Amino acid sequence: MDRFQEMQIFMAVAEEEGFAAAARRLNISPPSVTRAIAAMEERIGTQLMSRTTRSLHLSEAGQRYLEDCRRILSEIDEAEEAAAGSYRVPRGQLTVTAPVMFGESYIAPLLTDYLDQYPSVHLNALLVDRMVNMADEGIDVAVRIGHLQDSNLNIVKVGEVRQVVCAAPAYFEKYGRPDHPQALGSGNIVMSSASHLLSDWQFMEGDKTLSFRFDPRLIVTANQAAINIACLGWGITRVLSYQVARHVARGELEIVLQAFEPPALPIQVVYQKSNRVPAKVRTFADFLVDRLGYDETLKANVRGEG
């Protein structure tokens, strides 16, 4: 077994946190994985992993070696892609990520159009609400909502969204419409734990920032669930404007406290800076910028306050 194969096995074991899981991922036998790791540690002369029957942890040397393996194997992939012409013609595996609801509503419907244009590309869409580390998880293109500081990324703004407070008209008829964010504390608040807006709700009063930490009566694990409950008229929630655009348009939800909303958040298409950007990354990023840039629901103009 050559060293590149050993590196791939080591990476799989570290990422899967287990020998059996790594074997399944690589479609090889568990004893082969065990022998490869043992051979590496013997040749290098240090323990890379500490393992018990229930857990596996990288040693300090193992963590450094994992980072080096990722870099070396990535450079090999780049060299092979360059030799195959992938910097001129889109081809190969493309991995993209976006928040769940945004990905389902805006990204997923576009993917087939891109694949029809570039038949040599295979696409994997990772739709999650956590912040994905692009380098560590092999992400080529990401859609991010919020302000970014990473200087290693190419960032293209394609729209913006507001943080809105909303409920069904029936809820406001029963409990009244709040005239100040502080009044929300006495209402039936439903929050989503998938959202970074969960713990602190920030508002603006003139040039002053207001921050409130409410005690929600109901917490759910998905943004859509919170929206569905709000539509039923039980409670009031805070979400991003694109998430409720169609509900507001149909009169199912009503936005309040618009005068206190913080500045809109940018929606951005991002990818790693490089002297040689693969054609699949360049074309997909341009494709998203073009398509999303024309979507009126991403202009932070969802209105409907009573």
N, C-alpha and C positions, 0 to 999 in steps of 0.2 A: 504494500500500500504506500503510495507516494505521500509527500508531506501536505500537498494541497488537499488530498482526500481526508487526511487526518485533521486538518484545519476545519474542513466542512463538518466533520463528525463532532469535533470539539465545540464548534459554534452551535450545532443542533442540540447537543447535550446541555449546554449552558442556557440556551433560549427556552428549551422545553423543560428544563429543571428535572431531568431524569433520563436514564439510559434507555428504558423501554420506549418512552415517548419519542426519543431521538431516533431509535431504530425504526419505529413505524413511519416517522416523517421521511427518513432516507430510504425506506424499503429494504433494509438489511437486517441481519439477525442481531439480537441483543448481545450475544457473545462477541460478535465482530466489533461492536461499539466498545465493549469493555476492553478488548485486546488493543484497540487503537489508542484509547486514552492511556492505558498502562504503558504502551510503547512510547508514547509522547513524553510522559512523565519520566520514564527511565532515561530516554535520550537527553532530555533537557536537564535532568538532575534535580528537579524540584516538584513538589506536589502542587498541582493546578486546581484540584478540587478536594473538598472534604465531604465525604458522603457517609450516610447512615442508611438504615433500612427505610427510613421515612423522609429523609431530606437530603438535599445536595446544595452545597454552597461553594462558590469560587473563592480560592485563596487570593491574597493580594497579587501574587504573581500571575494567577489565573485570570484575574480581571484585566491586568495589563496585556496579557497574551491574547485575550478575547478581542480587545480593541485593535491590536495589531493584526489579528486574523481578519477582522472585518475590513480593515483598510487594504490589506494585501489582496484579498479576494475581490474587493470592489474594483481595485486597479486592474486586476486580471480581466474582470468582466468588461470594464471600459475598453481595454486593449482589444478584446475579441469583438466587441461591438463596433469599434472603429474599423477594424480589419474587414468586418462584414458590411461596412457602409452605412451603419445605423445613424451616423451623424449627418448623413445626406438624405436617407430614406427612412421614414418612421417604421420601426419593426421591433419585435420583442415584447417582453412583459412590461406593462405600464401599471404602476400602483398609485392610486389617488385616494385622498381622504377628505371628508367633509363632516360637519355635524349631522346627526341623524335626520332631523326633520328637513334641514336644508338640502341634504343629499337626496332624500326621497322625493322632495318636491321639485327641485331645480336641477340637480346633477344627473340623477338616474335617467330621466326622460331624454337627456342629450347623448347618453353614451352610445346608443345604437347608431346614431347619425355619424358620430366620429368613427366608430368601427367600420361602418359601411364605406367611409372615405378612405380608410387605411386598413386594408384586409390583412396586413402582415403584423398588426398589433394585437396583443392579447391583454385585456384590461381587468384589473382587480380593484374594486371600489370598497374601501374601508370606511364605513359610515359609523362613527362613534362620537360621543359627546365629550370625551376626554381630550386633552391636548396631546397629540401624537408627536413624538420626537422623530422628525423626518429622517435624519441620518441613521438613527439606531434601528428604525423599523422599515427601512428601505422604501420610503415614500418618495415618489417622483414629483407629484404636484398635489398641493393642498389648497382647500378653500378655508379661510380663517375669518372669523367675525370678531372684531376688536382690534385694538392698537397693538402693533408689533414693534419690537426693538431689535430684532436679529439682523445684524449687518451682513450675515452670510446668505441672505435670501434676496432673490428678485421678487419685488412686491408690486402688484398692479391692482389698483382699486377698481372695482366693478360696480359698486353700489353702496348703499348704507341702509341701516335699519334703526328703528327707535325702540327704546324700552318702554312698553306701554302697559298701563293698568286697565283691565277690562273685566266686564261681567255681562250677563244677559240683562236685557231691559227689565225682565220680570224681577230680577234681584234688586235693581235700583228702585223699582216701584214699591217693593216691600220694605227695604231698609234705607232708602234715600241715597242720593249721590254725594260722595265725599267732596268737600270743598277745599280740603287741605290733606296732604299725605299723612299727617298725624292721625286723621280720622280713620284711617284704614285699620288701626289697631283694635277697633271695636267691631270689626266685621268678620264674616266667615272667610278666612283666607285659605286658599288651596295653593300649595307650592309644589314645584317639581324639584326633586333632588338631582335631576340631570343637569340643572341649570346653575351657572355660577352666580345667578341672581338670588340664590336661595337664602343665604344668611343675612346679607345687607341689601336693603333697597335704598338706592341713592336718588335724590331729586335735587332740583335747583330752584331756589327762590331768589330771583334777581341774580346777583353774582355770588350768592352764598350757597354752599353745598349742604344739603340736609341728608343725614343718614339715619335709617331706622332699622331696628332689628325686631321684627314682629314674631309673635308666637302663633304659628299657623294651626288651625284646627285640623287640617288634613294635609299630609305630605304623600306624594306619589312619586314613582321612580321614572316617569316619562313625561315630557312636555305635552304630548298629545293627550294624555290622560287628564292633566290639569285643565287643558282647554275644553275637553269634552264635559268635564264636571261643571266648568263655568257656563258652558252653553245650556246646561240643564237648569240653571238658575239658582244653584245652591250657594255659590260663593264667588269671590273675586280673586283674580290671579294677575300675575305680572309675567309677560312673555315678550318676545321680539315681534315687531310689527308684521314681518312677513309671515309669521306663523299663524296669524289670525286675520290676514287680509281678506280671505274669501268669507269668513264668518262675519266680519264687519260689513262687507259689501252686501251680504244677504240679510243684515239686520239681526243676526243671531247674537252678536256681541256688540257692546258699546264701550268706547274708550273714554276714560275720564282723566282728570288731572293733567291734561296736556300742557298747561302753562307751567307745570313743575317738572317736566321731563328733562333729564340730562341730555347733553349733546348726542346726536346720532352716532352709532358705531359703524365704522367702515367694514365693507365686505371686500376681501382681497384674495386674489389668486397668487399663490406663492410657489417658488421652486428654488432649488439650490443654485447659488452663483457658481459659474464654472467657465473656464476659457473655451470649453467645448461642450455645449449643451446638446444632448442627443435629440435627433429630429422628433422622436416620439414625445419628448417633454416639451420642446418648443412648439410643436403644432398643437398639442392638446391644450397648453396654456393659452395660446392665441385663440383657439377654438372657444374656450370658456369665456375669455375676455370679450370676444365678439358676441356670443350668445347672451351672456348674462347682462352685458352692458345695455341691451335693448329692453330689458324686463322692467316694466313700470312699477311692479310691486316691490322692487329693490331701490326705490328712490326716496324711501323714508317719508312717503306721503300718505300713509294710511290714516285716514281721519274718521271721525264719527263720534265726537263728544256731544253728550246731551246737556 
